[in-house]
Amino acid sequence: MKVTHRTSALMVFTLVAVGASFGQQVNADYDRSIDFSRYKTYHWEKVQTEDQLWTERIKAAVNSSLSAKGWTQVESGGDICIVAMDMNQTHQTLNTYYDNFGPGWGWRGWGGGGIGDFGEATTREQSYLVGTLVVDMFDSQTKRLIWRGSASGTLSDKSGRNIKNLNKGVEKMFEHFPPEPRKAER
């Protein structure tokens, strides 16, 4: 009974830790003085990525989101100029496993034993790759940055899963795009 309880609790802690470290983070910010309703066309200026296979994947994901919002891509001279870049960074995490939890968790009311009753601990360093995509929109006339979106998440060793995450991240990035015009203050 104690072993099952301990194993279940350890599995829950592990799942929470994995979920927190592997979740996708998406952000967007924009120039609040801009009326986005005046923009309808865009063109690509540059996609900077180390893996050239991702250039078209990034463009396709952004194009799909903007098309769904009624925007039209043009070869050049669009109202908006888009620049995108991806960055990959290796992160480390430490995972500690205990081989013996003693007579109980050792915290108030969780069974006997004190904090020192966990037995031997093994700590392992685990590396994982985090990818970040940044999409910038510039007003073509003024060359001013007017909108920036970013999506970050843990990369898989499976290309298909990474493409799926790219599409979900970009879709979420453009979920509230274009920003609503500010209402006049009274």
Secondary structure, 3 states (H helix, E strand, C coil): CHHHHHHHHHHHHHHHHHHHHHCCEEEEEECCCCCHHHCCEEEEEEEECCCCHHHHHHHHHHHHHHHHCCCEECCCCCCEEEEEEEEEEEEEEEEEEECCCCCCCCCCCCCCCCHHHHCCEEEEEEEEEEEEEEEEEEECCCCCEEEEEEEEEECCCCHHHHHHHHHHHHHHHCCCCCCCCCCCCC
